[in-house]
Amino acid sequence: MITRLRSLTRWTSLVPVLAVILLVLTWGRDLPAAVVAVVTVVLAGAVLAAVHHAEVVAHRVGEPFGSLVLAVAVTIIEVALIVTLMIDGGDKSSTLARDTVFAAVMITCNGIVGASLLVASLRHGTAVFNPEGTGAALATVATLATLSLVLPTFTTSKPGPEFSGVQLTFAALSSLILYGLFVATQTVRHRDYFLPITRQGEVITADAHADAPSARAARTSLTLLGLALVGVVGLAKGVSPTIESTVEAAGLHHAVVGVIIALLVLLPETIAALRSARRDRVQTSLNLALGSAMASIGLTIPAVALASIWLSGPLVLGLGATHMVLLALTVVVASLTVVPGRATPLQGGVHLVLFAAYLELAINP
């Protein structure tokens, strides 16, 4: 057992470093098929290493800080990638921020939430969670998504689904304020609302099955987590031309490329959420899912608003009618899921069907 643990520690420490080295060697280059295969293997290893180190950090700092660390770390790197692509992409990247944020919302609020509820309810009978904390997170996500992605379609100060300068500034400040207020609520004033609960409704303050790692081990894992996430996002960008050419060869819509990249970037959180669901810690899974959606909007919109100062092309944030229908249905269904504080496989299946509908419409708009 000790040998297995040491072996796990060794490879999870080496793979993030290898991923960053490979990223430096391949960044901005056309990759042959053999190199793409190697990058894909290292990318998968970096995802698993990120999940391992995120769980170490989470065990040290406790919930809900652990899920917050992973969600914010992934989103910050993702935002940096989006802004970089928008600066280099010109007019063709005008919808990149909108498409990426909406993909993150649908993946997290339907894909991760649905899969977590399904896994937990099938394994333990029902999935139990705290409706107060989950409801607060869902309300914040719904407000941020509506202000940032729906309103631009209906404003008239600027033609097209775009904000004027004043409106964009308001949306950016509102996003930052709401996200900061939520983090303060989650970690300080009402932390118990976001902790896992037992089937009797009692709050689980700590995992009793294992000792918390040392401060040194947690710092090391936090550093390696950052390296792993840089590797995941950067290598996903590196293989995107191959993904794009494959999608075009298959005759699929170009939006499928953004969905695939978003799925790769959110893979560490997905695996971490499913692991928590298997251990009957559904609240942790929901913290990861909704926290990632919230961070994606709350950090991306201010970042692109700031970047728009020197961006020459348009910044299209407004969703089309089809996506607005999916977003509205997601909010309604998620609200009905959250209210009881318990979920059966049915609720998980409903969310997964909504996620499948999003994927189908991305392929056949």
ZIQUI-V516260 format. One record per backbone hydrogen bond with DSSP energy under -0.5 kcal/mol. NH is the residue of the N-H (numbers start at 0). CO is the residue of the C=O. Records with the same first field share a line. If there is no record, write none. Layout:
NH = CO, CO
This chain:
4 = 0
5 = 1
6 = 2
7 = 3
8 = 4
9 = 5
10 = 6
11 = 7
12 = 8
13 = 9
14 = 10
15 = 11
16 = 12
17 = 13
18 = 14
19 = 15
20 = 16
21 = 17
22 = 18
23 = 19
24 = 20
25 = 21
26 = 22
28 = 25
30 = 28
35 = 31
36 = 32
37 = 33
38 = 34
39 = 35
40 = 36
41 = 37
42 = 38
43 = 39
44 = 40
45 = 41
46 = 42
47 = 43
48 = 44
49 = 45
50 = 46
51 = 47
52 = 48
53 = 49
54 = 50
55 = 51
56 = 52
57 = 53
58 = 54
59 = 55
60 = 56
61 = 57
65 = 61
67 = 63
68 = 64
69 = 65
70 = 66
71 = 67
72 = 68
73 = 69
74 = 70
75 = 71
76 = 72
77 = 73
78 = 74
79 = 75
80 = 76
81 = 77
82 = 78
83 = 79
84 = 80
85 = 81
86 = 82
87 = 83
88 = 84
89 = 85
91 = 88
92 = 89
93 = 90
95 = 92
97 = 315
98 = 94
99 = 95
100 = 96
101 = 97
102 = 98
103 = 99
104 = 100
105 = 101
106 = 102
107 = 103
108 = 104
109 = 105
110 = 105
111 = 106
112 = 107
113 = 109
114 = 110
115 = 111
116 = 112
117 = 113
118 = 114
119 = 115
120 = 116
121 = 117
122 = 118
123 = 119
124 = 120
125 = 123
126 = 342
127 = 125
128 = 340
130 = 128
132 = 192
133 = 129
134 = 130
135 = 131
136 = 132
137 = 133
138 = 134
139 = 135
140 = 136
141 = 137
142 = 138
143 = 139
144 = 140
145 = 141
146 = 142
147 = 143
148 = 144
149 = 144, 145
150 = 145
152 = 149
153 = 149, 150
154 = 150
161 = 159
167 = 163
168 = 164
169 = 165
170 = 166
171 = 167
172 = 168
173 = 169
174 = 170
175 = 171
176 = 172
177 = 173
178 = 174
179 = 175
180 = 176
181 = 177
182 = 178
183 = 179
184 = 180
185 = 181
186 = 182
187 = 183
188 = 183
189 = 184
190 = 187
192 = 189
193 = 190
194 = 191
197 = 201
200 = 197
203 = 195
204 = 202
207 = 205
217 = 213
218 = 214
219 = 215
220 = 216
221 = 217
222 = 218
223 = 219
224 = 220
225 = 221
226 = 222
227 = 223
228 = 224
229 = 225
230 = 226
231 = 227
232 = 228
233 = 229
234 = 230
235 = 231
236 = 232
237 = 233
238 = 234
239 = 235, 236
242 = 238
243 = 239
244 = 240
245 = 241
246 = 242
247 = 243
248 = 244
249 = 245
250 = 247
251 = 246
252 = 362
255 = 252
256 = 253
257 = 253
258 = 254
259 = 255
260 = 256
261 = 257
262 = 258
263 = 259
264 = 260
265 = 261
266 = 263
269 = 265
270 = 266
271 = 267
272 = 268
273 = 269
274 = 270
275 = 271
276 = 272
277 = 273
278 = 274
279 = 276
280 = 275
283 = 280
284 = 280
285 = 281
286 = 282
287 = 283
288 = 284
289 = 285
290 = 285, 286
291 = 287
292 = 288
293 = 289
294 = 290
295 = 291
296 = 292
297 = 293
298 = 294
299 = 295
300 = 296
302 = 298
303 = 299
304 = 300
305 = 301
306 = 302
307 = 303
308 = 305
309 = 306
310 = 306
315 = 93, 313
316 = 160, 314
317 = 160
318 = 148
323 = 319
324 = 320
325 = 321
326 = 322
327 = 323
328 = 324
329 = 325
330 = 326
331 = 327
332 = 328
333 = 329
334 = 330
335 = 331
336 = 332
337 = 333
338 = 334
339 = 335
340 = 337
342 = 126
346 = 343
347 = 343
348 = 344
349 = 345
350 = 346
351 = 347
352 = 348
353 = 349
354 = 350
355 = 351
356 = 352
357 = 353
358 = 354
359 = 355
360 = 356
361 = 357
362 = 358
363 = 359
